[in-house]
Amino acid sequence: MEDQVDMQTMGERVLLLRRRAALSQHELAQRAGIDVMTISRLERGTKKRLEVEPLARLAVALGVSADYLLGIQAETTLEATPKPTRGREDAHTPPPPAKHQRTRKPTAVA
């Protein structure tokens, strides 16, 4: 089966939207709650795949639909690309969830 998602196109769209919003890779990573290297690899076209959660977070942070980033939808239909907000957090953008390790309870061995 042939790949359904063109990762090169997705990376180009992320780069274009990030630049339009006047965001650095680091700023976009913070807004989306994902690693800077993920954004870097996407934009360079070296990222082979992307899980659903980081894709959704990127779409929200860039103000577009996940369908647009995936190339399913040709045009952005949301209001506008987010405006630059250097130095302050958007009031409507919640912070990314804190990352923590789940602890496992020991199990009895029979």
Secondary structure, 3 states (H helix, E strand, C coil): CCCCCCHHHHHHHHHHHHHHCCCCHHHHHHHHCCCHHHHHHHHHCCCCCCCHHHHHHHHHHHCCCHHHHHCCCCCCCCCCCCCCCCCCCCCCCCCCCCCCCCCCCCCCCC
